[in-house]
Amino acid sequence: MPRAKYRYQAKYNGVMIDVSANTQRALAEKVADKKERIDRASPGNMTVADWAAMWLSMYKQGKISNRYYESIKSRINNYVIPYIGSIPLSEVRELHIQEILNRCSGMSKSHVTKLKINMSEMFAKAVSNRYIFVNPCTDIKTPDAEQGTHRSLTDGERTFFLRACEECNHGTWGRLLLFTGIRPQESAGLYVSDVDIDARRLAVSRALKSDGNIGEPKTKSGVRLIPLPAVILDDMRKLKGNRPGDAYLFERDKGAPLSHQAIKRRWERLYAIMKKIATDEGKDALVGDDLTLYCLRHTYCTDMLRAGVPITTAKVLMGHSSTAMVDKIYGHHTPDQTDAAENMMNLLFDSDRD
């Protein structure tokens, strides 16, 4: 970032002000704004939301890149303020911070780590400015988080992904991967005839190999029929149109199948649109930096387990030869599964009393 011409550094009512600007007038306006914020705040009644706004303004805005600043602001506004924003700063306890992080259990490791760091920095500055005496983030435990391909999309990521599919010319491809769980390489081997609208089935029997050719799946379990959910039928009907059955469902120029590079570019395009939509709405933190294309496949399996699909069936639809892989990599427990179990047990116990 280019260095500003003028800078002001001084303490005001015990709070350090450090601002820069390219003109003296702009600098004076920034200083006046900072002082007004400090005057409005007092240790006795300052809320977490008040301090967060002051911390972001004084210690982050203009000190780091705008993109980095917006990502920090998004995490604070989306995960901290809704839960403890109205609480007086002096009343925040370790249990509040732990609860915020616990609510992120199952989200990306990157997101959980960054949120913890941002909160710790924010409260550390409150300590150094003597608004509070102890940083409530000091002894917080990081909950279990998922890394890279070994996680499903969060609800927020799913929303932004589907919106990105609406805006991107690769959207039908992305939605098919999300709603059928096929491997990206398997999407390259699909023919138009593999889509049976009337039977609502997708036949998978080919895949893109490491050498760039289309061939049989690595194992017999890779050959399978997958149900086409209603949510994707219209997309498939339009994609098929009147095209010949032996044409590749997803093509490059001159009817060639997708290559490894083409698959990568399609995902990068969808992910970039996701990020842009989220950033434009101030919700950049809702889209994990570690999100990968294989997370769509993981999401499909997690959705099957949430819907109550038996693991033996999920194994077949995922193209695995045993349930061990599905159970180990995909079968993570989720809070709504506990809720479902509670409802089922209540129904059982109620029937016992009849």
Helices and strands as residue ranges (DSSP letters): E 6-12, E 15-21, H 24-40, H 48-55, I 56-60, H 66-75, I 76-80, H 81-84, G 89-91, H 94-102, H 109-128, H 155-167, H 171-180, H 184-188, G 192-194, E 195-196, E 201-204, E 207-208, E 214-215, G 220-222, E 224-227, H 230-240, G 253-255, H 260-280, G 284-286, H 294-306, H 311-318, H 323-325, I 326-330, H 335-353
